[in-house]
Amino acid sequence: PSPGARRMSTASAGSSGSFVIGARHGYARRTALRSSPGRRRLSTCAGKLSQRKTRGYRGLSVVAEQHGVSLEDARALFSKRFCKGSGVHLELQETPTGRGLVATAPVAPGDVLITVPWREAIHVLEDGYSDGDDLRLALELLHVLDDGDEDGYIDGEYDARVKSWRKYRPMLPVSTGAAAFWCVDNIRELQFPEAVEKTLTQRAEFMAGAMRHSNDSRTKKKITWALQQVHSRSFSVMTPRGRARCLVPYVDLFNHRPESPKEARMTDELLQRALRKAFTRGSEEGINDGEWASAEPWQVVGPDPEDPENWEESAVFQMRSIWAYEPGEEVFITYGHETSAELLMSYGFFPDPNDGEFVKVYENVQDLIDDDRFLDEELNSPALQMEKEQFMWSMLAVEAPLAIRPGGVRESAHLLSALRVVHARENQLAAMRDDDVPRIGHSTFVWTEGDEPCGMWDPDRFLSCFFDESCDSDEWLWDDDDARDRDATDRAALVQACARCEEILRDDFATTLEEDQVMLDEIEEAIRGLSPEEADEDPEGHLEYVAALRYRMSVKRILRNFISECKRAYGVEAEAWKAEPEFEYIE
């Protein structure tokens, strides 16, 4: 896939995704989930595919994007626009992530990758309008593509966008594969409640906007296609007239590089250093010293300050490199710290594994505090509970997701540290501080005493225990009572996190991981016999179904791996602490 990025967000302590766990106590709700037509739909899907067997093989992919032009034609179009001597040292190639831009010369952080005249960009100013940015930009895209003539005129006036986008239009995909544009049945196959609800909400918004603005010449189908392009390929950028959403030809061909919070923070620091170095030496590019601060790798640069009315004629949209590359390596940008569900909803793909993925166990701090099923009432007086709540809300990373991450216990330290506060004993709050933990990308609560600030999930202890199968967590208890109490508190935090993972797997998914694997194997067997042309046509939405199936499997693996690690490396099991279930009665 080659989608652009709508806005790059830095991995600050406040960065958080939009996907949260649904109602925690969903025992009655589970019955309805288990009635999902997943198995029935599987047999129908696999049966139809098997009836169409021909020669050829197509490997399964989490990418559902469908191109409208061959790779050879796309490469020729890119090379013609950016020929030798243009200063662009990139080439469009087939890469492990799909079609991507590959370096043909060494690239350093901060180097200019591509420059496109701003007058060729299709853009709308953000916010302050009754229709959303996506819809207004989609309508403007159709206006340029449909209403311009061969000479580049719209309504009797010359518009540089017309000729540029008439040439570039073949590069736009027939379908981006974004889940927000799937059929409702395939969206529900995501299973994870908040991923389903978020995607359905986005779909309903897009469909309503397309219907509202459709007419005989501009159909709902055409507007929906334009919305797909905008939602997956547009950028948010600051201009002299305010922040704008824009589509820029060729710049939207960069693929996404996923990052963990730690990597995202390092990238942000690297980017700021690179942009500071590039911008302070480049005032001739129209950038004043100091404008690098909080900058994005894409900028509108070079507007003539002496001609503010015609600034668009002199300005350019410029993309700079975030990282260093050698010839032959694919050049990436980052679309932001996005979960797999967010990437699939907006762009039609998700990497597996995705370093930026997380599975929220609690929606926010208050949600965690309210879940008192696991607390030892004898150790938690009302006064202590009130003190804990105030302590929790005071943390610097209060907006960071309380989530399980792909790296397991060590990478989920923020959730576990918050649970540490929940299970703290009398006087233990005084032994904690809110401190920066570089490996998770932001601050969290650590112990102020002892040699292991992160307690049971301290890196040194984790590695020693992980590689020693005979390790018993009791061996790590210190001789003094305070150390034993700290480990008891950390163990309680691990038990609660483990129990919540089991609840989510049991109550929020209609199928098990094993059932999903059977489905995937059967569908893969059926798809093996399809020719590339038949698979690309995908009239039944089979590739979307497979993407949904693989998405929910990836979430289940993250939860299952965390549970397994708790048992194997820490000797902790959810059964060690059973909470009384809460039932919801449905009449």
C-alpha positions in Angstrom: 0.0 0.0 0.0 1.1 3.5 -0.5 -1.1 5.8 1.5 -0.1 9.2 2.7 -0.5 10.5 6.2 -3.2 12.7 7.6 -1.2 14.0 10.5 1.9 12.8 12.3 1.5 12.7 16.1 4.5 12.5 18.3 4.7 9.9 21.0 4.4 12.2 24.0 3.2 11.1 27.4 -0.3 12.1 26.3 -0.4 10.2 23.1 -3.2 7.6 23.2 -5.2 5.7 20.7 -9.0 5.7 20.3 -9.7 2.0 20.8 -10.8 0.9 24.2 -12.2 -2.2 25.8 -16.0 -2.3 25.8 -18.2 -3.0 28.9 -16.0 -4.9 31.3 -18.7 -7.0 32.8 -20.1 -8.5 29.6 -21.1 -12.0 30.8 -24.7 -11.7 29.5 -23.4 -10.0 26.4 -21.2 -13.0 25.6 -24.2 -15.1 24.6 -25.1 -12.6 21.8 -21.5 -12.5 20.6 -21.2 -16.3 20.4 -24.2 -16.3 18.0 -22.0 -14.6 15.4 -22.3 -16.1 11.9 -18.5 -16.5 11.7 -18.4 -20.2 11.0 -21.4 -20.1 8.6 -19.9 -17.2 6.8 -16.6 -19.1 6.6 -18.1 -22.1 4.8 -19.9 -19.8 2.3 -16.7 -17.8 1.7 -14.5 -20.8 1.2 -17.1 -22.6 -0.9 -17.5 -19.8 -3.3 -13.7 -19.5 -3.6 -13.2 -23.2 -4.2 -15.7 -23.1 -7.1 -13.6 -20.5 -8.9 -10.3 -22.4 -8.8 -7.9 -21.8 -11.6 -4.1 -21.9 -12.1 -2.0 -19.6 -10.0 -1.3 -18.7 -6.4 -1.8 -15.5 -4.4 -0.3 -15.3 -0.9 -2.6 -13.9 1.8 -1.9 -10.4 2.8 -3.3 -7.9 5.4 -3.4 -5.4 2.5 -6.7 -4.9 0.7 -5.7 -2.0 -1.6 -6.4 -2.5 -5.3 -4.3 -0.6 -7.8 -5.7 0.8 -11.0 -2.4 0.8 -12.9 0.4 -1.7 -13.4 3.7 -1.3 -11.5 5.6 -0.8 -14.7 3.3 2.0 -15.8 3.4 3.6 -12.3 7.2 3.5 -12.3 7.3 5.1 -15.7 5.0 7.9 -14.6 7.1 8.5 -11.5 10.4 8.5 -13.4 9.0 10.9 -16.0 8.0 13.4 -13.4 11.2 13.1 -11.4 13.9 12.3 -14.0 17.6 12.4 -13.5 18.8 15.8 -12.5 15.5 16.7 -10.7 17.2 16.2 -7.3 14.8 13.3 -6.3 16.8 10.2 -5.6 13.9 7.8 -5.3 12.4 5.1 -7.4 9.0 3.4 -7.3 9.4 -0.4 -6.7 7.7 -3.4 -5.4 8.8 -3.8 -1.8 7.9 -6.1 1.1 5.2 -3.6 2.2 3.7 -3.2 -1.3 4.6 -0.5 -3.8 7.0 1.9 -2.2 9.7 4.5 -2.8 13.3 3.2 -2.7 16.4 5.3 -2.3 18.8 5.4 -5.3 21.4 7.4 -3.3 22.4 7.8 0.3 19.8 9.7 2.4 20.5 11.5 5.7 18.0 12.6 8.3 16.5 16.0 7.2 17.4 15.6 3.5 14.8 16.8 1.1 13.1 13.8 -0.6 10.5 15.3 -2.8 9.3 18.9 -3.6 6.0 19.6 -5.4 4.7 23.1 -6.3 2.0 24.0 -3.9 -0.2 25.2 -6.8 -0.5 21.6 -7.7 -1.8 20.6 -4.3 -5.6 20.1 -3.8 -6.4 21.5 -0.4 -9.0 22.9 2.0 -8.6 24.8 5.2 -9.3 22.8 8.3 -12.1 23.2 10.9 -14.9 25.8 11.1 -17.1 24.2 8.5 -20.3 22.3 8.7 -18.9 19.5 6.6 -15.8 17.7 7.7 -12.4 18.1 6.2 -12.4 14.7 4.6 -15.7 15.4 2.8 -14.8 18.9 1.6 -11.4 17.7 0.3 -13.1 14.8 -1.5 -15.5 17.1 -3.2 -12.6 19.4 -4.2 -10.7 16.4 -5.6 -13.7 15.5 -7.8 -14.1 19.1 -8.9 -10.5 19.2 -10.1 -10.7 15.7 -11.8 -14.2 16.1 -13.4 -14.7 19.7 -14.1 -11.3 20.7 -15.6 -10.7 20.4 -19.3 -7.7 19.2 -21.3 -6.1 22.6 -21.4 -6.2 23.0 -17.6 -9.1 25.3 -17.3 -12.0 25.2 -14.7 -14.9 27.6 -15.2 -12.8 29.6 -17.7 -9.8 30.1 -15.4 -6.5 28.2 -15.7 -5.8 26.0 -12.7 -2.4 24.2 -12.5 -4.0 21.4 -10.5 -6.0 20.2 -13.5 -3.2 19.0 -15.7 -1.1 17.7 -12.8 -4.0 15.5 -11.4 -5.2 14.4 -14.9 -1.7 12.8 -15.3 -1.6 11.5 -11.7 -5.1 10.0 -11.6 -4.0 6.5 -12.8 -1.8 6.3 -9.7 -4.8 6.5 -7.4 -6.1 3.1 -6.3 -9.4 1.7 -7.4 -10.0 0.9 -3.7 -7.7 1.7 -0.7 -9.2 -1.3 1.2 -9.8 1.0 4.2 -12.1 -0.8 6.7 -14.2 2.3 7.1 -15.5 1.6 3.5 -16.1 -2.2 4.0 -19.5 -3.8 4.1 -21.1 -3.9 7.6 -20.7 -7.7 7.8 -16.9 -7.6 7.2 -16.5 -4.8 9.7 -18.3 -6.9 12.4 -15.8 -9.7 11.7 -13.1 -7.5 13.4 -14.9 -8.7 16.6 -13.0 -6.4 18.9 -15.9 -4.2 20.2 -14.3 -0.8 20.1 -12.6 -1.5 16.7 -16.0 -2.5 15.3 -17.9 0.5 16.9 -15.3 3.0 15.8 -15.2 1.7 12.2 -19.0 1.5 11.9 -19.3 5.1 13.2 -16.7 6.3 10.7 -18.4 4.4 7.9 -21.8 5.9 8.7 -20.3 9.4 8.7 -18.8 8.8 5.3 -21.9 7.2 3.8 -24.1 10.0 5.1 -21.8 12.7 3.6 -21.7 11.0 0.3 -25.4 10.6 0.2 -26.0 14.2 1.2 -23.9 15.6 -1.7 -24.7 13.1 -4.4 -26.6 13.9 -7.6 -27.0 12.6 -11.1 -23.5 13.7 -12.2 -21.7 13.1 -8.9 -22.9 9.8 -7.6 -22.6 8.4 -4.1 -20.2 5.8 -5.4 -17.9 8.5 -6.9 -17.9 10.5 -3.7 -17.1 7.4 -1.7 -14.1 6.7 -3.9 -12.9 10.2 -3.4 -13.3 9.9 0.4 -11.2 6.8 0.3 -8.4 8.7 -1.4 -8.6 11.6 1.0 -8.9 9.6 4.2 -5.8 7.5 3.4 -3.6 9.9 1.3 -3.9 13.4 2.6 -1.7 15.5 4.8 -2.3 18.1 7.5 0.1 21.0 7.0 0.5 24.6 8.2 0.1 27.3 5.6 0.2 31.2 5.7 -3.6 31.0 5.9 -3.8 28.4 8.6 -3.7 24.6 8.8 -4.9 22.9 5.7 -5.7 19.3 4.6 -4.1 18.6 1.3 -3.6 16.0 -1.4 -0.1 16.3 -3.0 0.7 14.1 -6.1 3.5 11.6 -5.7 4.2 12.6 -2.0 1.5 10.2 -1.0 3.5 7.2 -2.2 5.6 6.9 1.0 4.7 3.9 3.2 4.4 3.8 7.0 7.0 2.7 9.5 5.3 1.5 12.7 7.0 2.4 16.0 6.7 1.6 19.7 6.3 4.6 22.1 10.1 4.4 22.9 11.0 4.5 19.2 8.5 7.2 18.4 10.0 9.5 21.1 13.5 8.8 19.7 12.2 9.5 16.2 10.7 12.8 17.4 14.1 13.9 18.9 15.9 12.8 15.8 13.5 14.6 13.5 13.8 17.9 15.5 17.6 17.7 15.4 17.6 17.0 11.7 15.1 19.8 10.9 16.9 22.3 13.1 20.1 21.6 11.3 18.5 21.8 7.8 16.3 24.8 8.5 18.9 27.0 10.2 21.2 26.6 7.3 18.4 27.1 4.8 16.9 30.5 5.3 17.2 30.9 1.5 14.4 28.3 1.3 12.0 30.7 2.9 12.3 29.3 6.4 13.3 31.5 9.3 15.7 30.3 12.0 13.8 28.6 14.8 10.8 27.5 12.6 12.0 23.9 13.0 10.6 23.7 16.5 7.7 21.2 16.7 7.9 20.8 12.9 6.7 17.9 10.8 8.8 16.3 8.1 6.5 17.8 5.5 6.3 21.6 5.2 4.9 24.3 2.9 8.0 26.4 2.3 9.1 29.3 0.2 6.0 31.6 0.1 7.0 35.1 -1.0 6.5 37.4 2.1 6.3 40.4 -0.1 3.4 39.0 -2.1 1.0 37.5 0.5 -1.9 37.5 -2.0 -0.1 35.2 -4.4 1.9 33.1 -2.0 0.6 29.9 -3.5 2.5 30.5 -6.7 5.9 30.6 -5.1 5.4 28.1 -2.3 6.2 24.4 -2.5 5.2 21.3 -0.5 8.4 19.7 0.7 8.9 16.2 2.3 12.1 15.6 4.3 13.6 12.3 5.5 13.1 11.3 9.1 15.8 8.5 9.0 19.0 7.7 7.2 18.9 5.2 4.2 21.3 3.5 1.9 20.7 2.9 -1.8 18.2 0.1 -2.3 16.4 0.6 1.0 12.7 1.6 1.1 12.2 5.2 2.4 9.4 5.4 5.0 7.6 8.2 6.8 5.4 7.7 9.9 1.6 8.2 9.8 1.6 8.6 13.6 1.4 6.3 16.6 -1.5 4.3 15.2 -3.0 1.0 16.4 -3.6 -1.8 14.0 -7.3 -1.1 14.0 -6.7 2.6 13.2 -4.4 1.7 10.4 -6.8 -0.8 8.9 -9.8 1.6 9.3 -8.0 4.5 7.5 -5.5 2.9 5.2 -6.6 -0.6 4.5 -3.6 -2.4 6.0 -1.8 -3.1 9.3 1.7 -4.5 9.8 1.9 -7.7 11.8 3.6 -7.4 14.2 2.9 -3.7 14.7 5.2 -2.1 17.2 2.7 0.7 17.7 -0.2 -1.7 18.6 -1.7 -1.8 22.1 -4.8 -3.4 23.6 -6.5 -1.2 26.2 -7.4 -3.0 29.4 -9.0 0.0 30.9 -10.5 3.0 29.1 -8.9 5.6 31.4 -7.7 6.1 35.0 -11.3 6.4 36.3 -12.3 3.1 34.7 -9.3 1.4 36.4 -10.1 2.9 39.8 -13.8 1.9 39.5 -12.8 -1.8 39.0 -12.4 -2.7 42.6 -13.2 -6.4 42.2 -9.6 -7.4 42.8 -8.8 -5.3 45.9 -8.1 -6.7 49.3 -10.6 -4.8 51.5 -8.6 -5.4 54.6 -5.6 -3.5 53.1 -7.6 -0.7 51.6 -9.5 1.7 53.8 -11.7 4.5 52.3 -9.1 7.1 53.2 -6.3 5.1 51.5 -8.5 4.6 48.4 -9.1 8.4 48.2 -5.4 9.0 48.5 -4.7 6.5 45.7 -7.2 8.1 43.4 -5.6 11.5 43.9 -2.2 10.0 43.4 -3.3 8.3 40.2 -4.8 11.4 38.6 -1.6 13.4 39.4 0.6 11.3 37.1 2.2 13.0 34.1 1.2 10.3 31.6 -2.4 10.3 32.7 -3.5 10.2 29.0 -1.2 7.3 28.1 -3.1 4.0 27.3 -3.6 1.6 30.1 -2.8 -1.3 27.8 -1.1 -4.5 27.0 1.5 -4.1 24.3 3.2 -6.6 21.9 6.4 -6.6 24.0 4.6 -8.3 26.9 5.2 -7.5 30.6 8.1 -5.1 30.1 6.4 -3.0 27.4 3.1 -3.0 29.4 4.9 -1.4 32.4 2.6 1.7 32.4 -0.6 -0.4 33.0 1.2 -2.5 35.6 2.6 0.6 37.4 -0.9 2.1 37.5 -2.2 -1.2 39.0 0.7 -1.1 41.4 -0.8 2.1 42.8 -4.2 0.4 43.0 -2.9 -2.4 45.1 -0.5 -0.3 47.2 -0.5 -1.0 50.9 -0.4 1.5 53.7 2.6 3.8 53.4 3.7 2.4 50.0 2.5 5.5 48.1 5.4 7.3 49.8 7.8 4.8 48.3 6.7 5.6 44.7 7.5 8.4 42.3 6.4 9.4 38.9 9.6 9.0 36.9 10.6 8.8 33.2 11.1 5.2 32.0 12.8 5.5 28.6 12.0 2.0 27.4 8.2 2.7 27.4 8.6 6.3 26.0 7.1 8.3 28.9 7.0 8.5 32.7 5.2 6.1 35.1 5.2 5.1 38.7 8.4 3.4 40.0 9.7 2.4 43.4 12.0 4.9 45.1 13.6 2.1 47.2 15.6 -1.0 46.3 17.8 -1.6 43.3 14.9 -2.3 40.9 12.7 0.8 40.3 10.3 -1.1 38.1 10.0 -3.9 40.6 9.0 -7.4 39.4 9.1 -6.3 35.8 12.5 -4.6 36.0 14.6 -5.4 32.9 17.4 -7.1 34.8 15.1 -9.3 36.9 13.0 -10.1 33.8 15.9 -11.2 31.7 17.4 -13.3 34.5 14.1 -15.0 35.2 13.2 -15.4 31.6 16.3 -17.3 30.6 16.3 -19.5 33.7 13.4 -21.9 33.5 14.0 -23.0 37.1 13.6 -19.4 38.3 11.0 -19.0 41.0 9.8 -15.4 41.6 10.2 -16.0 45.4 13.9 -16.1 44.8 13.8 -12.4 44.0 12.2 -11.4 47.3 14.5 -9.2 49.4 15.2 -10.1 53.0 13.4 -7.1 54.5 9.7 -6.8 54.9 9.3 -3.7 52.7 10.8 -5.5 49.8 8.5 -8.5 50.3 5.5 -6.1 50.4 6.6 -4.4 47.2 6.8 -7.7 45.4 3.4 -8.7 46.8 1.9 -5.5 45.4 3.6 -6.0 42.1 2.3 -9.6 42.0 -1.3 -8.4 42.7 -0.9 -6.0 39.7 0.2 -8.8 37.4 -2.6 -11.0 38.5 -5.3 -8.3 37.8 -3.8 -7.5 34.4 -3.7 -11.3 33.6 -7.3 -11.7 34.7 -8.5 -8.8 32.6 -6.8 -10.3 29.5 -8.6 -13.5 30.1 -11.9 -11.6 30.5 -11.4 -9.8 27.2 -10.6 -13.0 25.4 -13.6 -14.7 26.9 -16.2 -12.0 26.7 -15.3 -9.6 23.9 -14.6 -12.1 21.0 -17.1 -14.4 19.3 -14.4 -17.0 18.4 -11.2 -18.3 19.9 -7.8 -18.0 18.4 -7.8 -21.7 17.5 -11.1 -21.3 15.6 -9.8 -18.3 13.7 -6.7 -20.3 12.7 -9.0 -23.1 11.2 -10.9 -20.4 9.3 -7.8 -18.8 7.9 -6.3 -22.2 6.9 -9.5 -23.1 5.0 -9.8 -19.8 3.2 -6.1 -19.8 2.4 -6.5 -23.2 0.8 -9.4 -21.9 -1.3 -7.5 -18.8 -2.4 -4.5 -20.7 -3.5 -6.3 -21.7 -6.6 -7.3 -18.2 -7.7 -5.4 -16.4 -10.4 -4.1 -12.9 -9.4 -6.8 -11.3 -11.6 -9.6 -13.2 -9.8 -8.2 -12.4 -6.4 -7.8 -8.7 -7.3 -11.4 -8.5 -8.4 -12.6 -9.7 -5.0 -16.3 -9.1 -5.7 -17.4 -10.8 -2.6 -15.1 -8.9 -0.3 -13.0 -12.0 0.6 -9.8 -10.1 1.0 -11.5 -7.7 3.5 -12.8 -10.7 5.4 -9.3 -12.2 5.6 -7.9 -8.8 6.8 -10.6 -8.7 9.5 -9.8 -12.3 10.5 -6.1 -11.7 10.7 -6.6 -8.4 12.7 -8.6 -10.1 15.4 -6.1 -12.9 15.6 -3.3 -10.4 16.1 -5.2 -8.9 19.1 -5.8 -12.3 20.6 -2.2 -13.3 20.3 -1.1 -10.2 22.2 -3.4 -11.0 25.1 -2.5 -14.7 25.0 1.2 -14.1 25.0 0.9 -11.8 28.0 -1.0 -14.4 29.9 1.6 -17.0 29.0 4.5 -14.8 30.0 3.0 -14.1 33.3 2.7 -17.8 34.0 6.1 -18.8 32.6 8.4 -16.0 33.7 6.6 -14.8 36.9 4.7 -17.8 38.1 1.5 -15.7 38.1 -1.9 -17.0 37.0 -5.3 -15.3 36.9 -6.7 -18.2 38.9 -4.6 -17.1 41.8 -7.1 -14.3 42.4 -10.7 -15.0 41.4 -13.0 -12.0 41.4 -16.7 -12.5 41.9 -18.4 -12.1 38.5 -21.0 -9.3 38.0 -24.0 -10.3 36.0 -26.2 -8.2 33.7 -29.7 -9.5 33.3 -31.4 -8.9 30.0 -35.2 -9.2 29.9 
